[in-house]
Amino acid sequence: MPWGLGRACRMLCLAIACGALAESSVARAQTNAVAASVETLDNGMRVVVIEDHAAPVVATGMWYRFGADDERPAKSGLAHALAHMMFEGTPSVSSAGLDDVISRLGAKASATTSNDYTVYRFVLPAEKLELALRIEADRMQHLLISDAAWARVKNAVLGEQADDLGRPLTKLYADVCRAAATFPVCAGAPFGDRADVARAVAGDVRSYYQDWYAPNNATLVVSGDVQTDEVQNLARSIFAPIPRGDLPDRASRAPFYSSDKRINLGGDFPYDVVDLAFPAPAQNDPDTAAFRVVDAVVTNRRSNFYKALVRSGYTLGYSTELDQTLRGGLYHVFLVVAPGHSDAQASGAFLGVVRTAQTDGFSDDLVRAAKIAISRRTVYAQDSISGIGELAGYAIAVEGASALGRDDDHVASTTNKAIGLVIRKYLLLPAVTGVLATVPSRTGAPSGPPVTSVTDDFSRRAPVGPVVEARFVRDPLAQPLELETRLRPVSFTLPNGLRVLVQEAHANPTVFIEGEVQTSPRLDPPGKDGAGAMVATLLDDGSISVPGDERRRVTDELGASMHVGTSFDAHGRAEDCERLIGLIADALRHPAFRPAAVDAVRKQTLAAVQQSEQDPDFRADADFDQLLLRPDDPTLRTPTEDSIERIRIADLRSYARSYLRPDLTVLTVAGDVSAAAVRKIVYSAFGDWRNAGLKPNLDPGPLPEPHASLRYVVANRRVALARLGTVAVAHASADFPALDVINEILGAQGAFDTRLASTLRTRLGLATWIESMLLTDRYRGTLEFRLTAPPKNLGRAVGVLRDELERLHDDPVGPFELDRARTKIVAGGFVSEESTQVVVTRVQTIGLDGLPLDYERTLPRRYAALDGAAIENAATAYLHPDSLVEVTEGPPP
């Protein structure tokens, strides 16, 4: 939501998000057997089927045991390039035909290339499974690899490589990987050598395809709302006729690791970052089970690592990446160095704890928590139809397991002695220490974690060439989709005003809890801007009776995850729902505000405020808000060093008493629970929570009428970034669907098949990136556009953007384009219900934005009612090309 705590929260959350990196990434649920049917066809292809009836959706994964490790010398990067070529079409289904299929089904299509494998995925309505399988069989045999297609793909691959390696953290990661071992063992290795890709010809890619893309080198995984026998019969009929291939010999080699190398580079990043890269065992090495336990302990916020790194103030946060292949691995520890401290202090703090662990080991408590967390990954994967398919695909297709659960058994039997041996064997000394140092002039805010795998989303690219579709494609597409959401939330409100929504989903014995205490910067005391954001952060430190570490110990024992702030969430076993809600209620109702925690959060907040002054992205965001909003808009209230220094513990407690209140709270529960049981639990936990004083009005007021404003922010960047925006509507507005379709047509999510991308990027080549965003909440909304372009192209690019907005006034949207946009919105939402995490968020949005309970069920009807005239009317009412707020961030003019 665009409002809430506004820009103040966005800035303060920079440090908070870095701290959140310390949360364990391991999954969190009870081990549960997965019934996976595995059959091997006569031609050697394996077919794995997992029934999951959570939603009428199916996920397919075609796993080929071919990746970067199988490439020949001077021919690197082509396994990844071949993954792109697999979407360029066959004689039966052209590239544009495949795009048409994806769009009309609201499907998701992607591919990942790793060192050991390449996997191709579809997520689509279950009724269209046969179509997906026939497409996979067709491109397994008949892929077109023409010179023209390769020229197009080569440019895309080289551009993707340049974009990803242009990110400071990804460059740090890539440089460390190259220096760490005699051959790449990192998941980013499939990018290959740029020179190899640049000089490759279509025949080089075709050679890999002919060598490795055969049924006896493939595993098909189907998960979702299917019947096992039907899928196995269908797979036999489609794939069994494909002949076996004569596979090349697979290279067998083990990496030789460097020792104590150091790499230094500068980058456009607000904080120094250290990558400590240690040797790690290969995926199937017996040491892997113990190493996974070590990693889970390292990332546990109750561990000495967290105390030495975060609570000491040396880092703002840290994260880990256990980067493994079948031949070797690296263990990355990324440290975000806090301002005022050095990379040596941060590295020394981590290595100091390692040295102690090499002698003393880990506590039984933390080892037990690690084993619980790891062992429960399997059942948590079943909270997503595609997730359980992914887990099964890797275990069976890549690791060679006969069923899921083998790795969990190894972890459960790991001894403390084995853990100690692993610490001493692998963590004695980093292979490489990489340091990313900040540069004097920064181009923007943190660009996120490094790219540690090569995954491509082919769901929203620009169609190229004619639509060619054989009968096996045309016939199923001619059958209308039967899209009916399974979202049937029920709602009740406690006498104190707390609203609760419940969505029952009984396919998996887990529960998701999501909630928000709605607040606003306008509630901060005068002169103490940032108090609300500090309260939100401090809620995760625990309550008066249950400190944060004790709460984490409880959730560790439950195998659950939990975060508490003014936005809060939890994920665990359904049988633990009462315990989880009780912990959240206790934290919201009785926050502790311990002096040590307040001091730590104050330091992190001050660091974020100080850093923002040197961050042109932040300045551009601030200017955009100032131009778009009224001068008295509460969103414009942002913390300063002075306001943060003024905030006392008494201010935080007063804020909590007044504004952490039930009548501002929306709570959603989704999973294997009943509405009656949730009602009882919530009444017990929150029923006697009382409101203090009158309920505050959080409505920030209307936005000003559209008006043209322009501002330029100087930044050290090679390309210019322009932000343009105008007033839109609240989510519940009757005009929202039409604006949503307009956004989809223009540039939603930067999709290549939208008007702005196809014009500005594909046809004219003026912009390197363009997207539109419809941002709405309960009260209001904006329609925003962001584009990047070389400075010499910027003026023309912005002019073309304005022309495209004007065209919606005068040139009615045709039925094909309108239907395509509506289908992507409605069918795409339907397909996303394969994930319970998405389900709980969508239901929570119903509560937060004041939408009717049947909002999702009536979505298809509302969008089907839109015609070209409705789109034109909405464009005329809300799109004013000459009245856009515009902020450009770029090099000195």
ROFIDREN-838688 format. One record per residue (C-alpha): residue in three letters; x, y, z. Coordinates in steps of 0.25 Angstrom, whole numbers, padded with zeros to 4 digits, always signed. Layout:
<atoms>
ALAXYZ
...
</atoms>
This chain:
<atoms>
MET+0000+0000+0000
PRO+0006+0014-0004
TRP+0002+0021+0008
GLY+0002+0015+0022
LEU+0015+0020+0029
GLY+0019+0026+0016
ARG+0033+0030+0012
ALA+0037+0031+0026
CYS+0035+0016+0028
ARG+0042+0013+0015
MET+0054+0020+0019
LEU+0054+0014+0033
CYS+0052+0000+0028
LEU+0065+0000+0020
ALA+0072-0003+0033
ILE+0061-0012+0038
ALA+0061-0020+0025
CYS+0076-0022+0026
GLY+0074-0027+0040
ALA+0063-0036+0035
LEU+0073-0043+0027
ALA+0078-0050+0039
GLU+0065-0058+0040
SER+0067-0072+0037
SER+0062-0076+0023
VAL+0059-0090+0026
ALA+0045-0095+0025
ARG+0036-0097+0037
ALA+0027-0108+0038
GLN+0025-0122+0043
THR+0031-0133+0034
ASN+0020-0139+0026
ALA+0021-0151+0016
VAL+0019-0147+0001
ALA+0012-0157-0007
ALA+0020-0156-0020
SER+0017-0166-0031
VAL+0030-0168-0039
GLU+0030-0176-0052
THR+0041-0178-0063
LEU+0036-0179-0077
ASP+0043-0189-0087
ASN+0051-0178-0093
GLY+0057-0174-0079
MET+0049-0162-0076
ARG+0044-0161-0062
VAL+0030-0156-0059
VAL+0027-0151-0044
VAL+0013-0148-0040
ILE+0009-0141-0027
GLU-0006-0139-0024
ASP-0009-0126-0017
HIS-0024-0122-0018
ALA-0022-0108-0011
ALA-0026-0101-0024
PRO-0031-0105-0038
VAL-0017-0102-0043
VAL-0005-0110-0048
ALA+0010-0108-0048
THR+0019-0115-0058
GLY+0034-0116-0058
MET+0042-0122-0069
TRP+0056-0125-0062
TYR+0068-0127-0072
ARG+0081-0132-0065
PHE+0089-0122-0073
GLY+0095-0109-0068
ALA+0108-0101-0067
ASP+0116-0112-0062
ASP+0114-0120-0075
GLU+0118-0109-0085
ARG+0131-0110-0093
PRO+0143-0101-0092
ALA+0140-0087-0099
LYS+0126-0091-0100
SER+0121-0085-0087
GLY+0108-0078-0084
LEU+0101-0086-0095
ALA+0093-0095-0086
HIS+0086-0082-0081
ALA+0085-0077-0095
LEU+0078-0091-0099
ALA+0068-0088-0088
HIS+0064-0075-0095
MET+0064-0083-0109
MET+0054-0093-0103
PHE+0043-0081-0104
GLU+0047-0077-0118
GLY+0037-0088-0124
THR+0036-0100-0133
PRO+0029-0102-0146
SER+0016-0105-0138
VAL+0016-0094-0128
SER+0024-0081-0131
SER+0030-0072-0121
ALA+0018-0063-0122
GLY+0009-0075-0122
LEU+0015-0079-0108
ASP+0013-0065-0103
ASP-0002-0065-0107
VAL-0004-0078-0100
ILE+0003-0072-0087
SER-0006-0060-0088
ARG-0019-0066-0091
LEU-0018-0076-0079
GLY-0012-0066-0069
ALA-0001-0076-0068
LYS+0013-0074-0062
ALA+0025-0079-0070
SER+0039-0079-0066
ALA+0053-0086-0067
THR+0065-0087-0058
THR+0079-0091-0062
SER+0088-0097-0052
ASN+0102-0104-0052
ASP+0095-0117-0051
TYR+0081-0116-0058
THR+0072-0107-0066
VAL+0057-0107-0062
TYR+0045-0102-0070
ARG+0032-0098-0062
PHE+0018-0096-0065
VAL+0007-0092-0055
LEU-0007-0092-0061
PRO-0021-0096-0059
ALA-0022-0111-0057
GLU-0031-0113-0068
LYS-0020-0109-0078
LEU-0010-0119-0073
GLU-0010-0127-0086
LEU-0007-0115-0094
ALA+0006-0112-0086
LEU+0011-0126-0087
ARG+0009-0126-0102
ILE+0017-0113-0103
GLU+0028-0119-0095
ALA+0028-0132-0104
ASP+0028-0123-0116
ARG+0040-0114-0112
MET+0048-0126-0107
GLN+0048-0131-0121
HIS+0046-0120-0131
LEU+0052-0107-0126
LEU+0055-0097-0136
ILE+0069-0091-0135
SER+0071-0082-0146
ASP+0082-0071-0148
ALA+0071-0060-0147
ALA+0066-0066-0134
TRP+0079-0068-0128
ALA+0083-0053-0132
ARG+0071-0048-0124
VAL+0074-0058-0112
LYS+0089-0054-0112
ASN+0086-0040-0110
ALA+0075-0043-0099
VAL+0085-0052-0092
LEU+0097-0042-0092
GLY+0087-0031-0088
GLU+0082-0039-0076
GLN+0097-0042-0072
ALA+0101-0028-0073
ASP+0089-0024-0065
ASP+0090-0034-0054
LEU+0106-0033-0053
GLY+0103-0017-0052
ARG+0097-0019-0039
PRO+0108-0017-0028
LEU+0104-0029-0020
THR+0103-0038-0031
LYS+0117-0033-0037
LEU+0123-0036-0023
TYR+0117-0050-0022
ALA+0122-0053-0037
ASP+0136-0048-0034
VAL+0137-0056-0021
CYS+0132-0069-0028
ARG+0142-0068-0039
ALA+0153-0066-0029
ALA+0149-0077-0020
ALA+0151-0089-0028
THR+0158-0095-0040
PHE+0144-0096-0047
PRO+0131-0089-0044
VAL+0123-0095-0032
CYS+0113-0084-0031
ALA+0099-0084-0036
GLY+0102-0071-0044
ALA+0112-0079-0053
PRO+0102-0081-0064
PHE+0104-0067-0068
GLY+0117-0072-0074
ASP+0128-0064-0080
ARG+0123-0052-0088
ALA+0133-0054-0099
ASP+0128-0068-0101
VAL+0114-0064-0103
ALA+0117-0053-0112
ARG+0125-0061-0122
ALA+0115-0073-0121
VAL+0107-0077-0134
ALA+0094-0084-0135
GLY+0101-0097-0137
ASP+0108-0097-0124
VAL+0094-0096-0117
ARG+0088-0106-0126
SER+0099-0116-0122
TYR+0096-0115-0108
TYR+0081-0117-0111
GLN+0084-0130-0119
ASP+0094-0135-0109
TRP+0086-0134-0096
TYR+0071-0131-0099
ALA+0066-0145-0099
PRO+0055-0153-0091
ASN+0066-0162-0084
ASN+0072-0149-0079
ALA+0059-0143-0074
THR+0049-0144-0062
LEU+0035-0138-0063
VAL+0029-0134-0050
VAL+0014-0131-0049
SER+0008-0125-0036
GLY-0006-0120-0034
ASP-0021-0123-0035
VAL-0019-0136-0043
GLN-0021-0151-0042
THR-0008-0159-0042
ASP-0013-0170-0052
GLU-0018-0160-0062
VAL-0005-0152-0062
GLN+0003-0165-0063
ASN-0005-0170-0075
LEU-0005-0156-0082
ALA+0010-0155-0080
ARG+0012-0169-0086
SER+0004-0166-0098
ILE+0011-0153-0101
PHE+0025-0156-0097
ALA+0027-0170-0099
PRO+0028-0170-0114
ILE+0040-0160-0113
PRO+0053-0168-0116
ARG+0065-0169-0106
GLY+0077-0160-0108
ASP+0091-0164-0109
LEU+0096-0156-0097
PRO+0111-0151-0096
ASP+0120-0155-0085
ARG+0118-0146-0073
ALA+0131-0139-0067
SER+0135-0143-0053
ARG+0144-0134-0046
ALA+0145-0127-0032
PRO+0148-0113-0030
PHE+0161-0108-0023
TYR+0159-0097-0014
SER+0166-0084-0012
SER+0171-0080+0002
ASP+0170-0066+0009
LYS+0169-0058-0004
ARG+0164-0044-0003
ILE+0156-0036-0014
ASN+0153-0021-0013
LEU+0143-0014-0021
GLY+0135-0001-0021
GLY+0120+0000-0024
ASP+0108+0009-0023
PHE+0103+0003-0010
PRO+0100+0011+0002
TYR+0107+0002+0012
ASP+0120-0006+0011
VAL+0117-0021+0009
VAL+0126-0033+0012
ASP+0125-0047+0005
LEU+0132-0057+0013
ALA+0132-0069+0004
PHE+0136-0083+0010
PRO+0138-0096+0003
ALA+0125-0105+0005
PRO+0122-0119+0002
ALA+0115-0124-0011
GLN+0100-0126-0010
ASN+0101-0141-0009
ASP+0113-0141+0000
PRO+0111-0148+0014
ASP+0116-0135+0021
THR+0104-0127+0015
ALA+0094-0131+0026
ALA+0103-0125+0037
PHE+0106-0113+0029
ARG+0091-0110+0027
VAL+0090-0110+0042
VAL+0102-0101+0044
ASP+0095-0091+0034
ALA+0082-0092+0042
VAL+0090-0088+0055
VAL+0097-0077+0048
THR+0085-0070+0043
ASN+0077-0072+0056
ARG+0075-0059+0063
ARG+0077-0066+0077
SER+0091-0070+0073
ASN+0104-0064+0077
PHE+0106-0060+0062
TYR+0094-0051+0063
LYS+0099-0045+0076
ALA+0113-0043+0071
LEU+0109-0037+0058
VAL+0096-0029+0060
ARG+0094-0026+0074
SER+0109-0022+0075
GLY+0106-0011+0065
TYR+0116-0016+0055
THR+0106-0020+0044
LEU+0092-0015+0041
GLY+0089-0030+0037
TYR+0095-0042+0030
SER+0090-0053+0022
THR+0096-0066+0017
GLU+0096-0074+0004
LEU+0099-0089+0003
ASP+0103-0090-0011
GLN+0104-0105-0015
THR+0105-0113-0028
LEU+0107-0128-0029
ARG+0122-0126-0030
GLY+0125-0115-0020
GLY+0120-0103-0012
LEU+0123-0090-0006
TYR+0117-0084+0007
HIS+0115-0069+0006
VAL+0113-0060+0018
PHE+0109-0046+0014
LEU+0111-0036+0025
VAL+0105-0022+0023
VAL+0115-0013+0031
ALA+0109-0002+0040
PRO+0113+0012+0037
GLY+0125+0016+0047
HIS+0130+0001+0046
SER+0140-0006+0037
ASP+0139-0018+0029
ALA+0150-0024+0037
GLN+0142-0022+0050
ALA+0130-0029+0044
SER+0138-0040+0038
GLY+0146-0042+0051
ALA+0133-0043+0059
PHE+0128-0054+0050
LEU+0141-0062+0050
GLY+0142-0060+0065
VAL+0129-0067+0068
VAL+0134-0078+0058
ARG+0147-0080+0065
THR+0139-0082+0078
ALA+0129-0092+0072
GLN+0141-0100+0066
THR+0145-0103+0081
ASP+0132-0103+0088
GLY+0122-0106+0077
PHE+0107-0101+0078
SER+0097-0102+0089
ASP+0088-0114+0089
ASP+0076-0104+0088
LEU+0081-0098+0075
VAL+0084-0111+0069
ARG+0071-0116+0072
ALA+0064-0104+0067
ALA+0072-0105+0054
LYS+0068-0119+0052
ILE+0053-0116+0054
ALA+0054-0105+0044
ILE+0061-0113+0033
SER+0052-0125+0035
ARG+0040-0117+0033
ARG+0043-0112+0020
THR+0035-0123+0013
VAL+0022-0120+0018
TYR+0024-0105+0017
ALA+0027-0107+0002
GLN+0013-0113+0001
ASP+0007-0099+0004
SER+0010-0096-0011
ILE+0006-0106-0022
SER+0018-0101-0030
GLY+0027-0101-0017
ILE+0025-0116-0015
GLY+0027-0119-0029
GLU+0040-0111-0029
LEU+0045-0119-0016
ALA+0042-0132-0023
GLY+0048-0129-0036
TYR+0061-0125-0029
ALA+0062-0137-0020
ILE+0058-0147-0031
ALA+0063-0141-0044
VAL+0076-0135-0039
GLU+0080-0142-0026
GLY+0075-0156-0031
ALA+0067-0159-0019
SER+0056-0169-0021
ALA+0046-0161-0012
LEU+0046-0148-0004
GLY+0051-0148+0011
ARG+0064-0154+0009
ASP+0071-0141+0012
ASP+0062-0139+0025
ASP+0066-0153+0030
HIS+0081-0150+0029
VAL+0079-0137+0036
ALA+0071-0144+0047
SER+0082-0154+0049
THR+0094-0143+0049
THR+0102-0144+0062
ASN+0108-0132+0070
LYS+0122-0139+0067
ALA+0119-0138+0052
ILE+0115-0123+0053
GLY+0128-0120+0060
LEU+0136-0127+0049
VAL+0129-0119+0039
ILE+0132-0106+0046
ARG+0146-0110+0047
LYS+0147-0115+0033
TYR+0141-0104+0025
LEU+0140-0091+0033
LEU+0155-0091+0037
LEU+0158-0080+0027
PRO+0150-0073+0016
ALA+0154-0077+0002
VAL+0152-0062-0002
THR+0148-0050+0006
GLY+0141-0040-0004
VAL+0139-0026+0001
LEU+0129-0016-0006
ALA+0133-0002-0002
THR+0123+0010-0004
VAL+0127+0020-0014
PRO+0126+0035-0011
SER+0114+0038-0020
ARG+0103+0027-0020
THR+0093+0024-0031
GLY+0082+0019-0022
ALA+0077+0011-0011
PRO+0081-0004-0008
SER+0079-0013-0021
GLY+0075-0025-0013
PRO+0082-0038-0010
PRO+0092-0043-0021
VAL+0087-0051-0032
THR+0091-0065-0028
SER+0083-0073-0039
VAL+0079-0071-0054
THR+0064-0071-0055
ASP+0056-0065-0066
ASP+0042-0061-0066
PHE+0036-0063-0080
SER+0021-0060-0076
ARG+0021-0046-0080
ARG+0031-0044-0092
ALA+0028-0036-0105
PRO+0022-0046-0116
VAL+0031-0047-0128
GLY+0027-0051-0141
PRO+0013-0058-0145
VAL+0005-0066-0136
VAL+0006-0081-0141
GLU-0002-0091-0134
ALA-0004-0105-0138
ARG-0017-0112-0135
PHE-0013-0118-0122
VAL-0011-0104-0117
ARG-0023-0097-0124
ASP-0034-0107-0120
PRO-0031-0106-0105
LEU-0030-0091-0105
ALA-0043-0091-0112
GLN-0050-0097-0100
PRO-0053-0086-0090
LEU-0046-0086-0076
GLU-0055-0090-0064
LEU-0049-0080-0054
GLU-0055-0080-0041
THR-0048-0075-0029
ARG-0048-0084-0016
LEU-0046-0072-0008
ARG-0058-0071+0002
PRO-0054-0063+0014
VAL-0063-0061+0026
SER-0061-0049+0035
PHE-0065-0045+0049
THR-0062-0033+0057
LEU-0059-0033+0072
PRO-0067-0023+0081
ASN-0054-0015+0082
GLY-0054-0013+0067
LEU-0043-0023+0063
ARG-0047-0029+0050
VAL-0044-0044+0046
LEU-0044-0051+0033
VAL-0043-0066+0032
GLN-0040-0074+0019
GLU-0041-0089+0021
ALA-0031-0097+0013
HIS-0030-0112+0017
ALA-0020-0117+0007
ASN-0008-0116+0017
PRO-0008-0116+0032
THR-0002-0102+0033
VAL-0007-0088+0036
PHE-0003-0074+0031
ILE-0006-0062+0040
GLU-0005-0048+0035
GLY-0009-0035+0041
GLU-0007-0020+0042
VAL-0009-0009+0052
GLN-0013+0002+0042
THR-0005+0015+0046
SER+0000+0028+0039
PRO+0012+0037+0041
ARG+0001+0048+0045
LEU+0001+0040+0059
ASP+0015+0043+0062
PRO+0017+0053+0073
PRO+0020+0068+0068
GLY+0035+0069+0066
LYS+0037+0054+0068
ASP+0035+0049+0054
GLY+0039+0034+0053
ALA+0033+0030+0066
GLY+0023+0021+0060
ALA+0033+0014+0051
MET+0042+0012+0063
VAL+0030+0005+0071
ALA+0028-0004+0059
THR+0042-0009+0059
LEU+0043-0010+0074
LEU+0030-0019+0075
ASP+0039-0031+0070
ASP+0048-0029+0082
GLY+0037-0036+0090
SER+0027-0033+0101
ILE+0029-0030+0116
SER+0027-0045+0119
VAL+0033-0051+0107
PRO+0045-0045+0102
GLY+0049-0046+0087
ASP+0059-0057+0089
GLU+0049-0065+0098
ARG+0038-0063+0087
ARG+0048-0068+0076
ARG+0052-0080+0085
VAL+0037-0084+0086
THR+0035-0082+0071
ASP+0048-0090+0068
GLU+0042-0102+0076
LEU+0029-0101+0068
GLY+0037-0100+0055
ALA+0029-0087+0052
SER+0033-0074+0047
MET+0028-0060+0053
HIS+0030-0046+0051
VAL+0023-0035+0059
GLY+0022-0021+0056
THR+0010-0012+0053
SER+0010-0021+0041
PHE+0011-0036+0046
ASP+0011-0050+0041
ALA+0013-0064+0045
HIS+0014-0078+0038
GLY+0013-0091+0045
ARG+0006-0104+0048
ALA-0009-0102+0049
GLU-0009-0109+0062
ASP+0000-0098+0068
CYS-0010-0087+0063
GLU-0014-0083+0077
ARG+0000-0082+0082
LEU+0004-0073+0070
ILE-0007-0064+0071
GLY-0005-0063+0086
LEU+0009-0059+0084
ILE+0005-0048+0074
ALA-0006-0043+0084
ASP+0004-0042+0095
ALA+0014-0035+0087
LEU+0004-0024+0082
ARG-0003-0022+0095
HIS+0009-0022+0105
PRO+0022-0017+0097
ALA+0034-0016+0106
PHE+0042-0005+0100
ARG+0055-0009+0107
PRO+0065+0002+0108
ALA+0076-0006+0101
ALA+0067-0010+0089
VAL+0062+0005+0088
ASP+0077+0009+0087
ALA+0080-0001+0077
VAL+0068+0003+0068
ARG+0071+0018+0070
LYS+0085+0015+0065
GLN+0080+0007+0053
THR+0070+0018+0050
LEU+0080+0029+0051
ALA+0089+0022+0041
ALA+0077+0021+0031
VAL+0074+0035+0032
GLN+0088+0040+0030
GLN+0090+0030+0019
SER+0077+0036+0012
GLU+0084+0049+0011
GLN+0094+0043+0001
ASP+0084+0035-0006
PRO+0078+0041-0019
ASP+0067+0031-0020
PHE+0062+0035-0007
ARG+0063+0050-0011
ALA+0056+0047-0024
ASP+0045+0039-0016
ALA+0043+0051-0006
ASP+0042+0061-0018
PHE+0032+0053-0025
ASP+0023+0052-0012
GLN+0025+0067-0010
LEU+0020+0070-0024
LEU+0009+0061-0024
LEU+0003+0063-0010
ARG-0003+0075-0002
PRO+0008+0082+0006
ASP+0001+0077+0019
ASP-0001+0062+0015
PRO+0004+0053+0026
THR+0012+0045+0017
LEU+0022+0056+0016
ARG+0025+0055+0030
THR+0039+0049+0031
PRO+0049+0046+0042
THR+0061+0055+0043
GLU+0074+0052+0052
ASP+0068+0063+0062
SER+0054+0057+0062
ILE+0060+0043+0065
GLU+0069+0048+0076
ARG+0057+0054+0083
ILE+0049+0042+0084
ARG+0049+0036+0098
ILE+0044+0023+0103
ALA+0032+0030+0109
ASP+0028+0035+0095
LEU+0029+0021+0090
ARG+0020+0015+0101
SER+0010+0027+0100
TYR+0009+0024+0085
ALA+0007+0009+0087
ARG-0004+0012+0098
SER-0011+0021+0088
TYR-0010+0015+0075
LEU-0007+0000+0076
ARG-0022-0003+0077
PRO-0032-0013+0073
ASP-0041-0004+0065
LEU-0029-0001+0056
THR-0025-0015+0054
VAL-0029-0025+0043
LEU-0025-0040+0045
THR-0025-0051+0035
VAL-0024-0066+0037
ALA-0023-0076+0025
GLY-0020-0091+0026
ASP-0025-0104+0032
VAL-0034-0097+0042
SER-0048-0095+0044
ALA-0055-0081+0045
ALA-0061-0085+0058
ALA-0048-0090+0064
VAL-0041-0077+0060
ARG-0052-0069+0066
LYS-0050-0075+0079
ILE-0035-0073+0079
VAL-0036-0059+0075
TYR-0047-0056+0085
SER-0038-0062+0096
ALA-0025-0055+0091
PHE-0031-0041+0088
GLY-0045-0040+0094
ASP-0041-0032+0106
TRP-0031-0023+0098
ARG-0037-0009+0100
ASN-0036+0004+0092
ALA-0030+0017+0098
GLY-0038+0029+0095
LEU-0045+0032+0082
LYS-0041+0025+0069
PRO-0032+0033+0061
ASN-0035+0037+0047
LEU-0025+0031+0037
ASP-0031+0037+0024
PRO-0019+0045+0018
GLY-0029+0053+0010
PRO-0031+0054-0005
LEU-0020+0057-0014
PRO-0019+0070-0022
GLU-0024+0071-0036
PRO-0014+0066-0046
HIS-0004+0077-0049
ALA+0009+0078-0057
SER+0022+0079-0048
LEU+0036+0076-0052
ARG+0049+0074-0043
TYR+0063+0069-0046
VAL+0072+0061-0036
VAL+0086+0060-0040
ALA+0092+0046-0038
ASN+0105+0039-0042
ARG+0098+0029-0052
ARG+0100+0026-0067
VAL+0085+0025-0070
ALA+0074+0035-0065
LEU+0062+0030-0057
ALA+0049+0037-0059
ARG+0037+0036-0050
LEU+0024+0041-0055
GLY+0010+0040-0048
THR-0004+0045-0046
VAL-0016+0043-0037
ALA-0024+0030-0038
VAL-0035+0024-0029
ALA-0036+0016-0016
HIS-0037+0001-0018
ALA-0052+0000-0015
SER-0055+0010-0025
ALA-0064+0006-0037
ASP-0054+0012-0046
PHE-0043+0003-0041
PRO-0045-0009-0051
ALA-0044+0000-0063
LEU-0031+0007-0058
ASP-0026-0007-0054
VAL-0028-0011-0069
ILE-0022+0002-0074
ASN-0009-0001-0065
GLU-0009-0015-0071
ILE-0009-0010-0085
LEU+0001+0001-0083
GLY+0012-0005-0075
ALA+0009-0014-0063
GLN+0021-0020-0056
GLY+0030-0016-0068
ALA+0024-0027-0077
PHE+0030-0027-0091
ASP+0016-0029-0097
THR+0010-0016-0092
ARG+0009-0003-0101
LEU+0020+0005-0094
ALA+0030-0006-0094
SER+0027-0011-0108
THR+0028+0004-0113
LEU+0039+0010-0104
ARG+0048-0003-0103
THR+0045-0012-0114
ARG+0042-0003-0126
LEU+0049+0010-0123
GLY+0060+0006-0114
LEU+0058+0019-0106
ALA+0057+0013-0092
THR+0064+0002-0085
TRP+0053-0001-0075
ILE+0038+0004-0074
GLU+0027+0000-0065
SER+0014+0006-0060
MET+0008+0004-0046
LEU-0006+0005-0041
LEU-0004+0008-0026
THR-0016+0008-0017
ASP-0021+0006-0003
ARG-0034+0009+0005
TYR-0033+0024+0003
ARG-0027+0027-0010
GLY-0017+0023-0021
THR-0007+0028-0032
LEU-0004+0023-0046
GLU+0011+0024-0047
PHE+0021+0022-0058
ARG+0036+0019-0057
LEU+0046+0018-0069
THR+0061+0018-0070
ALA+0068+0023-0083
PRO+0081+0029-0087
PRO+0080+0044-0084
LYS+0080+0047-0099
ASN+0068+0039-0101
LEU+0060+0043-0089
GLY+0053+0055-0094
ARG+0048+0047-0106
ALA+0044+0035-0098
VAL+0036+0043-0088
GLY+0029+0050-0100
VAL+0026+0036-0106
LEU+0020+0032-0092
ARG+0011+0044-0092
ASP+0007+0041-0107
GLU+0003+0027-0102
LEU-0006+0032-0091
GLU-0013+0042-0101
ARG-0015+0030-0111
LEU-0024+0024-0100
HIS-0033+0036-0101
ASP-0034+0035-0116
ASP-0032+0021-0121
PRO-0041+0011-0115
VAL-0035-0001-0109
GLY-0039-0013-0118
PRO-0046-0026-0113
PHE-0034-0034-0115
GLU-0025-0025-0106
LEU-0036-0023-0096
ASP-0038-0038-0095
ARG-0024-0041-0093
ALA-0022-0031-0082
ARG-0035-0035-0075
THR-0030-0050-0076
LYS-0016-0047-0070
ILE-0022-0040-0058
VAL-0033-0050-0055
ALA-0027-0063-0060
GLY-0013-0059-0054
GLY-0020-0057-0040
PHE-0027-0070-0041
VAL-0014-0077-0044
SER-0007-0070-0032
GLU-0017-0077-0023
GLU-0007-0089-0024
SER+0000-0082-0012
THR-0006-0081+0002
GLN+0003-0070+0005
VAL-0003-0062-0007
VAL-0017-0066-0002
VAL-0015-0060+0012
THR-0009-0047+0006
ARG-0021-0045-0004
VAL-0031-0048+0007
GLN-0024-0038+0016
THR-0025-0028+0005
ILE-0040-0029+0006
GLY-0040-0025+0020
LEU-0030-0014+0019
ASP-0036-0007+0007
GLY-0050-0009+0011
LEU-0054-0018+0000
PRO-0067-0027+0000
LEU-0064-0042+0004
ASP-0069-0047-0009
TYR-0058-0038-0016
GLU-0050-0049-0022
ARG-0062-0057-0026
THR-0069-0046-0034
LEU-0056-0041-0040
PRO-0058-0048-0054
ARG-0072-0042-0055
ARG-0067-0028-0052
TYR-0056-0029-0062
ALA-0064-0036-0073
ALA-0074-0024-0072
LEU-0063-0015-0077
ASP-0063-0011-0092
GLY-0055-0001-0100
ALA-0064+0011-0096
ALA-0062+0008-0082
ILE-0047+0008-0084
GLU-0047+0021-0092
ASN-0056+0028-0082
ALA-0046+0024-0070
ALA-0034+0029-0079
THR-0041+0042-0082
ALA-0044+0044-0067
TYR-0031+0040-0061
LEU-0020+0041-0071
HIS-0015+0055-0074
PRO-0002+0054-0081
ASP+0001+0069-0080
SER-0002+0069-0065
LEU+0008+0059-0059
VAL+0017+0061-0048
GLU+0031+0057-0053
VAL+0044+0055-0045
THR+0057+0051-0053
GLU+0069+0046-0046
GLY+0081+0046-0055
PRO+0095+0051-0058
PRO+0098+0066-0057
PRO+0091+0073-0069
</atoms>
